[in-house]
Each structure stands twice: as C-alpha cells, then as structure tokens.
Amino acid sequence: MTSTLILLRHGNSDWNQKNLFTGWVDVRLSEQGIAEAKRAGELLAESGLKPQVLYTSLLTRAIQTANLALEVADRLWIPVKRDWRLNERHYGALQGLDKAETLEKYGPEQFQIWRRSFDTPPPALADDAEWSQVGDERYADLADSELPRTESLKLVIDRLLPYWESDITKDLGEGKTVLVTAHGNSLRALVKHLDGVSDAEIAELNIPTGIPLVYELDDDFRPTGPGRYLDPEAAAAGAAAVANQGKK
Ligand SMILES: O=C(O)[C@@H](CO)OP(=O)(O)O
C-alpha cells in the first residue's frame, strides 16, 4: 500500500527573526511565521492533499504552525500525536546566542561544524543555564539520561528513527496521509533517512520554513520518487536564506 507523507517545518519564529540559535528553547512564531503557516494551509488545500493524522514536536512553534495550516485547510479536527523525539536538535551551549556574533567570534569553519557537521555536537548546556530544559514539565516522562544537553544531527537521528519506525510508519502502513510538523534539523534527519543522503552531503541540505514537502512512500516506507515542495520557487529561496544565516 502506498502512502503520503507531508513534512512541514514551522514558520519563521521570533528567534529565527532575531538570528539566535534556538534548539529546544520554546519560542513562538513571528508575524512572518504566522503568515507562512497560513500559506502552508493554502498550499495543502490547493494541492488536494488531505492529512489524516498530525504528528508534532512538543515545541510551541511547531504546534502553532500545524494548527494554523490545518485551520486554513479545514482539517483542524484530525487526530494529533506529539512527541519530544520530533523536537529540534538541542543546540547545547549555543542556545540563545546570536548567530552573527558566534560566526564572528569563532570563524566560519567552527560555525559550520556546529551548525551542519553530522556528528560533532556543540558544547553541552549547563543544567542551571538560562536556556536549559532541565526541570521543564513537558519532559517529565524522560529519564534524566534521555534529556539532551546538546545534540549532533547523528544524535537526533538516533532518537528520532525509533519513533518513525514505531509510530509514524504505523499510520503510513494503514495508507494514511500523515502530516509531520517539526523543525529544520529534525526534518533534515528524516529527509537524510528517506533520501539516503550521505553523512557528508547532508551538510548542504537546508529546509525552508513553512513550505510543505511531500513524499509518496512504498510498502517499505521508501520514497517512490523525490520529495516535492508544494511551492518549489519559495522553497529554493527559503533554503538559501537558511544556509546564509549568520552572515549579516
Ligand atoms: O537555531 C536553530 O535551532 C536552528 C533552526 O532554526 O538553526 P540552524 O538552521 O542554524 O541549525
């Protein structure tokens, strides 16, 4: 049975706008992000795709994006599953830092390693740091050892793929159209898996905010063709803007 998977990165957030490393910090959508989320709903409606189940992270910006998009698409009623495993990559001690200042202070090579290397995480965030998630009620069910203090993309894949296999593919296996609303780096992790992108090449892949990316999947949950953005032109411009973050 084939199925349809729709990936949607949340719209521009307040901290995307301020050019700050965000990770697990629970910031909200900016005005631009709200407009992007509504536009995503229009794109879904125009495409004729009808999500039947929604997966989101536990972060407000993803939840807001899904709600706004589904409202416009008139599908706010579909069942919802939320899980921390879809959260953004934990950005460690970079959370809350200005991207341009970080680039200037540490240089382009280190900046790129922290942002896009496959398996080098940024320095860990101290538990008592301002932007730590230790003690955040929404993660109360996680063992302390499971709660990240920093993550590489590899570590995101390690925590996300088991959830993909145990839960998301279950709905896909029933032939459902599944919408996953998540984050730049958690979606890069999923796209890496789906498209079989190498550890080196994934550094070049950036996901734009607020534009649905659609995959048709076969019985083994492998794409039957390349993923397609519902607005390819805006997606290319949006991905380039993400790649250039940090540069003033
Ligand atoms: O700050 C972040 O958490 C992410 C996504 O906004 O940024 P980057 O694209 O630099 O990995």
The ligand as an SDF file (V2000), in Angstrom:
LIG
                    3D

 11 10  0  0  0  0  0  0  0  0999 V2000
   18.5170   27.7300   15.7220 O   0  0  0  0  0  0  0  0  0  0  0  0
   18.0690   26.5930   15.4730 C   0  0  0  0  0  0  0  0  0  0  0  0
   17.5940   25.8200   16.3080 O   0  0  0  0  0  0  0  0  0  0  0  0
   18.1350   26.0800   14.0420 C   0  0  0  0  0  0  0  0  0  0  0  0
   16.8200   26.1980   13.3430 C   0  0  0  0  0  0  0  0  0  0  0  0
   16.2680   27.4820   13.4340 O   0  0  0  0  0  0  0  0  0  0  0  0
   19.0970   26.8260   13.3640 O   0  0  0  0  0  0  0  0  0  0  0  0
   20.1540   26.2950   12.2900 P   0  0  0  0  0  0  0  0  0  0  0  0
   19.4990   26.4050   10.9410 O   0  0  0  0  0  0  0  0  0  0  0  0
   21.3060   27.2660   12.4650 O   0  0  0  0  0  0  0  0  0  0  0  0
   20.5670   24.8950   12.6290 O   0  0  0  0  0  0  0  0  0  0  0  0
  1  2  2  0
  2  3  1  0
  2  4  1  0
  4  5  1  0
  4  7  1  0
  5  6  1  0
  7  8  1  0
  8  9  2  0
  8 10  1  0
  8 11  1  0
M  END
$$$$
